[in-house]
Amino acid sequence: MPGYKTIQANEITSLKPCDGVILDVRTSMEHDEKQLGCRHAHIPLDQLNPTDFMLRHGLDKDAHVYILCRTGKRAAQAAEQFAAKGYGNTHVIEGGIVACEDCGQRVAGHAVSATAGPRHKSRISLERQVRIAAGFLAFTGALLALTINPLLALVPLFVGGGLVFAGVTDICGMALILTKAPWNKVDEDK
Amino acid sequence: MTTQKPDVRGFYDTTTATWTYVVWADGNADKRCAVIDSVLDYDIHSGRSTTVSADRVIDFIKGKGLEVQWILETHVHADHLTAAAYIKEKLGGTTGISRHILKVLETWQPIFHNEDDTPIDGSQFGHLFADDEAFSIGPVEAQIIHTPGHTPADTTYIIGDAAFVGDAMFLPDIGTGRCDFPGGSAEDSFRSTRKLLALPGAVRMYVGHDYPPEGKRDAACMATVAEQKKANMRVHEGISREDFVARRKRDDDGKPVPKLLLPSLQVNLRAGSFGKALHGVQYIKIPLNKI
């Protein structure tokens, strides 16, 4: 039994501003690419401290927190952290930013529209980076296995297995590694 | 300064970027609370006031079963109207502000000529706090500190381990309040921030406004004293008085007057009342060529 509640993505437009706060727990890069068009807070899951977050936003223990990520997995982990600290009105936005976009909620960010500036247009999305990196590793591993040593076939085997795992669990290790890359650091002075 | 940790609920008004706070001792049988820096919604174009923001605070207080003991102002605001009179009418409580408001009343009376409905002795407020006066909110010990600079009457309320600083300081990336209003002083502001930064590092400092840089972060209301000391862009440790004053004056030079300045001051000097009616209609005066 989870210690949190869920709400549908199409319900967030009816939230009153003082009901609480919407919290996005995706990485800074994902947030920079695509984000809710309404007021919300953003703290990556690996930096989240629920008590500290609530204090800094003037929220008491009964305040409502509506959490989203890309599809809902990380939001659920974040919600469990809030629940463990005794915050009883924690909600996961089902389907995350993907569902929000699908149901017509306003989203912003450089991956969304032509309104972004030149700096943003030059950045490759995280999903494309994962495809490029996985494809490169699989192609190179297979090529080397055919020409140098058959044992190098383990590389594309590992990459393929990782992609299946990411698809099933929605946890992508390669994406997590890529978000740490220097070219993916979000410019905090924007 | 006590180690009591009161609960704080903040309400952010996006129109005026103002934080209103409700402060109480959670889990205690004593349900008395304070409301700090409330907001009355006012449309300058139509001259119409509404109570949407204040009603949210009132609903919260009722929902929690709290009893309003104090309705406090950190200063006479120039950017929003206080809802103190409305909240007092609905929920009771004593309105309070620093006794230094008397200077502000003296400053503005020759401009507004409001002596008919704005007593110059400050009696429109339930209580005028003396410097360093101790008081309490239910079981939580509290004290005021005079922190002028933004205006001559700016006050910080220390409530348990939380400090409500009004416009004396903002969050670290925003800095401190402007000092170009009548009676304001960059020198006083620097001295006041030093008083605040001398508080224990773990004290939670709650600000009166937040102006979050667009797309960078959402509005927040609290940073610890230790964080302010380390990172406040105007007054972090190592900034000299001379540097602060020079930068403050440079930044305030030519700054536009807040759009709600004239309505705000008149109403806030009356503790949130709109004053005497004429033929059943209340008015806001606009003095010409005086500001």
Boltz contact constraints between the chains, C-beta under 6 A:
constraints:
  - contact:
      token1: [A, 18]
      token2: [B, 11]
      max_distance: 6.0
  - contact:
      token1: [A, 18]
      token2: [B, 56]
      max_distance: 6.0
  - contact:
      token1: [A, 41]
      token2: [B, 218]
      max_distance: 6.0
  - contact:
      token1: [A, 55]
      token2: [B, 222]
      max_distance: 6.0
  - contact:
      token1: [A, 56]
      token2: [B, 220]
      max_distance: 6.0
  - contact:
      token1: [A, 56]
      token2: [B, 222]
      max_distance: 6.0
  - contact:
      token1: [A, 57]
      token2: [B, 220]
      max_distance: 6.0
  - contact:
      token1: [A, 58]
      token2: [B, 10]
      max_distance: 6.0
  - contact:
      token1: [A, 58]
      token2: [B, 221]
      max_distance: 6.0
  - contact:
      token1: [A, 60]
      token2: [B, 7]
      max_distance: 6.0
  - contact:
      token1: [A, 60]
      token2: [B, 9]
      max_distance: 6.0
